[in-house]
């Protein structure tokens, strides 16, 4: 039998919890927008809405008492709450007793008898809470319950309860223990909807079988590797460019098994050329770039030189017109054509070869946006030519 004091405190506690959940719902609808056509709303926001609308679930509470001056257990009290989502939108709040932090075995007993949790599973949790009060919660992914520990006297400090509830329930579900309980798919489960079966597993011997087209070109795996192995980039080429180009080489070799990979190899080779052009421009800037705007004497920003994309990203974030952007006092070459114009003006490419660089970037665009990808004949000369163009860009680097 609780004393009149305990009965009053239990009544206050229940009232504070109910008010906190009501405030939580208001916070959600003030922060997040649900579109009139629900499917236009981002699914994680709908997941949050589903969670918030299920609150409060059936709720059980244990009061944990400790020293008044404890650094973690504020005001000498903490509360363990068990949410049972099998009973959402429940007015039932059950107070299951108070224990002192020096009695972890008693806490285990209440968690087993009142919360109906497995003793072996819950024993370490109870010991750790009583030892340092640092554990904020516990859950089982396949179960519809969640334990929530609040290390403060929420009757004296209701804000501690509200802050803790917001942290638990207003974080996107993928970041919370509730992730599997209210999951909403971004799209329909089309495989189930259309009864689509998984692709069959291809046996190893079948997987590594040469494509029949290779016999037309008299290609063997060793011959392909010998040809591709002779196409090399010089040491001065940046690692990032080499990585993209090496993928083009590996895809070409894999074309021995899947003919269409000869085509994909060309795509990556042109991507490597574009990467090299941008990297070579950035190399010319030295270690820093001074950004300014034409006819704007007030704006000036110094950036450490990283990537070409980083400059474009900075302009987008700061809402700068990169058509008017100056880098170290010179116009920023914001397009492929402007970049190659800059290269030609600074004698980093030869005039007679400009058309080849233009064609390479045009073909990069073509491969990226083609609607009907068709197979190209195996042509290692494309990779060889692009390697020569990349090497020419970097062999003059000081």
Secondary structure as UniProt FT lines:
FT   HELIX           4..31
FT   HELIX           38..40
FT   HELIX           43..53
FT   STRAND          58..65
FT   TURN            68..69
FT   TURN            75..76
FT   STRAND          77..84
FT   TURN            85..86
FT   STRAND          93..100
FT   TURN            101..102
FT   HELIX           104..113
FT   HELIX           119..132
FT   STRAND          137..139
FT   TURN            141..142
FT   STRAND          145..150
FT   TURN            154..156
FT   HELIX           158..169
FT   HELIX           173..175
FT   TURN            177..181
FT   HELIX           190..193
FT   TURN            194..195
FT   HELIX           204..207
FT   HELIX           212..215
FT   TURN            216..218
FT   HELIX           221..229
FT   TURN            235..236
FT   HELIX           239..254
FT   TURN            255..257
FT   TURN            259..260
FT   HELIX           261..284
FT   TURN            285..287
FT   STRAND          288..293
FT   TURN            294..295
FT   STRAND          296..304
FT   HELIX           308..318
FT   HELIX           322..324
FT   STRAND          325..327
FT   TURN            328..329
FT   STRAND          330..331
FT   HELIX           336..345
FT   TURN            346..347
FT   HELIX           351..353
FT   HELIX           354..369
FT   HELIX           380..394
FT   TURN            395..396
//
